[in-house]
Amino acid sequence: PDPTTGWDTWVLPLDGDRKPVPVVRTTANESRGWFSPDGRWIVYSSDESGRSELYVQAFPVPSGRVPLDGSATSGTDGAGPCWWSRDGREIMFVARRSLRVVAVEPGETFRAGPVRELFQLPEDLVRICPTPDLARLLVTVPVEGTPVPALVIDTNWVSELGGP
């Protein structure tokens, strides 16, 4: 991260000079950027307010940003990850250990409806990945009763290799 701006969201053009360009660059930390299917909007997480929240702004020319109400979380929960539906009419995201969805109108101006909580997520959730239409989820959780793999740290590894 940049010491003056923290984590920022950049885009890398795949044609032309192929130089990264900042999309969201403030003194706050911005992360988890995601393009809308038509490429005209991005949703990203920012901690500018002191809490992790999701915002949507126009792309490639920013014209203000719209907060997604109901996405704010404490610093320990973190808003996100988030995904656009294939048709660009919904954004699904994780907040406060629950899966939520918001209907959006991504036309010339961006409008978002109320956020709906779909369900609580398991405490031990490792990863979640929806299908492009947001109709199904692939969820990774540990199998109950499975032992946690041991982590062994050898602090004397140099001498074991014949070193000093």
Beta strands, then each sheet from edge to edge (+ up, - down):
strand 1: 9-11
strand 2: 21-24
strand 3: 30-35
strand 4: 41-46
strand 5: 53-58
strand 6: 65-67
strand 7: 82-84
strand 8: 90-95
strand 9: 98-106
strand 10: 110-120
strand 11: 127-130
strand 12: 137-140
sheet 1: 1+ 2-
sheet 2: 3+ 4- 5+ 6-
sheet 3: 7+ 8- 9+ 10-
sheet 4: 11+ 12-
end
